[in-house]
Amino acid sequence: MSASESTLLDSWHHNARAWIDAIRSGTIESRQKVTDQAILLAVLGRQPERVLDLGCGEGWLLRALADRAIDAVGVDGDATLVEAARAAGTSPVHVASYEALAEAQVDIGRDYNLICANFALLQQDIIPLLGAMNTLLAPGGALVIQTLHPWTAAAGDYQDGWREETFAGFKGQWQPMPWYFRTLSSWLNALDMAGFTLASLQEPQHPQSPVPQSLLLVAEPRRL
Ligand SMILES: C[S@@+](CC[C@H](N)C(=O)[O-])C[C@H]1O[C@@H](n2cnc3c(N)ncnc32)[C@H](O)[C@@H]1O
C-alpha cells in the first residue's frame, strides 16, 4: 500500500463517527437529491438476487436493498463503520481492507449477481481489487460503480493524480482525506485491465444544477 493509500484508510478510521452523522442526518445534498437514488435504481434495474456492497460505509445502501428483499452483503475496511452497519441493519457485513480483498485473503462469499461501489473507490491502485471482484460475480453478473464525475471534480486539472478532500463545510472534526482523481479514460482503462467491458454509463444530474452530480458505470465481465 502506498503512503497516500494508507493515509486514505486511516482518515476513515478517524472520520467514521462524523461520516455516520453526516450520512444519517442527510446533510450531503447531492446524495439526497440525486446520487442515492441513482445507484439504487442502477442496482435494482439489474434485478439482482444477491449483491455485494464494496466499501459499504455505515450501510445505508445495504438497508435500502434489504428493504426490497434483496440479499445484500457489505464489506468495508473501517471497523467503526462496519459495526454501525451491522447495528442498523440485518445484512452480514465483513471487515476487510481492499488490499486484503485484492489478494483474496478474506472470504466474503461469491456468486454475487451484482457488486456495487458507491463513492468507495478512492485509491490509486484499483485494478487488482476490481480483478478480484470479477472472480466473485456469478455468470451474468455486473459491477456498478458510482464516483465523482471527473469533469465536475477536475477543477481545471484534468489528469490522474492524488487530491485532498478537507470536508470543509461538514459539521464535526474531520481529518483531510487523500483521494485519487481519475479521468474518464482512466476509469475505462481500469475496467478493461480488470477484465470488464462497459455495459452502460450515466451522468446523473439535478435539474437545477449545470454540472453532473456523479459518474455511474455499469460493467460486465468480458466473455472469453
Ligand atoms: C465515501 S465512503 C462511501 C461509503 C458508502 N459506500 C456510502 O455510499 O455511504 C468510502 C468508504 O470506502 C472505505 N474505504 C476506503 N479505503 C478503503 C480500503 N483501502 N479498504 C477498505 N475500505 C476502504 C471507507 O472505509 C468508506 O466506508
The ligand as an SDF file (V2000), in Angstrom:
LIG
                    3D

 27 29  0  0  0  0  0  0  0  0999 V2000
  -17.1350    7.8990    0.8070 C   0  0  0  0  0  0  0  0  0  0  0  0
  -17.2840    6.4430    1.7950 S   0  0  0  0  0  0  0  0  0  0  0  0
  -18.6400    5.6460    0.9690 C   0  0  0  0  0  0  0  0  0  0  0  0
  -19.3810    4.6920    1.8610 C   0  0  0  0  0  0  0  0  0  0  0  0
  -20.6580    4.1010    1.2600 C   0  0  0  0  0  0  0  0  0  0  0  0
  -20.3920    3.3680    0.0370 N   0  0  0  0  0  0  0  0  0  0  0  0
  -21.7020    5.1670    1.0360 C   0  0  0  0  0  0  0  0  0  0  0  0
  -22.2100    5.2750   -0.0710 O   0  0  0  0  0  0  0  0  0  0  0  0
  -22.0210    5.8850    2.0080 O   0  0  0  0  0  0  0  0  0  0  0  0
  -15.8360    5.4710    1.2960 C   0  0  0  0  0  0  0  0  0  0  0  0
  -15.7370    4.1320    2.0030 C   0  0  0  0  0  0  0  0  0  0  0  0
  -14.6100    3.4140    1.4650 O   0  0  0  0  0  0  0  0  0  0  0  0
  -13.9760    2.7200    2.5350 C   0  0  0  0  0  0  0  0  0  0  0  0
  -12.5590    2.5180    2.1850 N   0  0  0  0  0  0  0  0  0  0  0  0
  -11.7000    3.4540    1.7310 C   0  0  0  0  0  0  0  0  0  0  0  0
  -10.4740    2.9120    1.5390 N   0  0  0  0  0  0  0  0  0  0  0  0
  -10.5790    1.6020    1.8740 C   0  0  0  0  0  0  0  0  0  0  0  0
   -9.6480    0.4970    1.8780 C   0  0  0  0  0  0  0  0  0  0  0  0
   -8.3770    0.6420    1.4870 N   0  0  0  0  0  0  0  0  0  0  0  0
  -10.1080   -0.7160    2.2560 N   0  0  0  0  0  0  0  0  0  0  0  0
  -11.4200   -0.8790    2.6420 C   0  0  0  0  0  0  0  0  0  0  0  0
  -12.3270    0.1280    2.6720 N   0  0  0  0  0  0  0  0  0  0  0  0
  -11.9160    1.3450    2.2880 C   0  0  0  0  0  0  0  0  0  0  0  0
  -14.1250    3.6460    3.7170 C   0  0  0  0  0  0  0  0  0  0  0  0
  -13.9690    2.9730    4.9570 O   0  0  0  0  0  0  0  0  0  0  0  0
  -15.5160    4.2280    3.4990 C   0  0  0  0  0  0  0  0  0  0  0  0
  -16.5230    3.4900    4.1560 O   0  0  0  0  0  0  0  0  0  0  0  0
  1  2  1  0
  2  3  1  0
  2 10  1  0
  3  4  1  0
  4  5  1  0
  5  6  1  0
  5  7  1  0
  7  8  2  0
  7  9  1  0
 10 11  1  0
 11 12  1  0
 11 26  1  0
 12 13  1  0
 13 14  1  0
 13 24  1  0
 14 15  1  0
 14 23  1  0
 15 16  2  0
 16 17  1  0
 17 18  1  0
 17 23  2  0
 18 19  1  0
 18 20  2  0
 20 21  1  0
 21 22  2  0
 22 23  1  0
 24 25  1  0
 24 26  1  0
 26 27  1  0
M  CHG  2   2   1   9  -1
M  END
$$$$
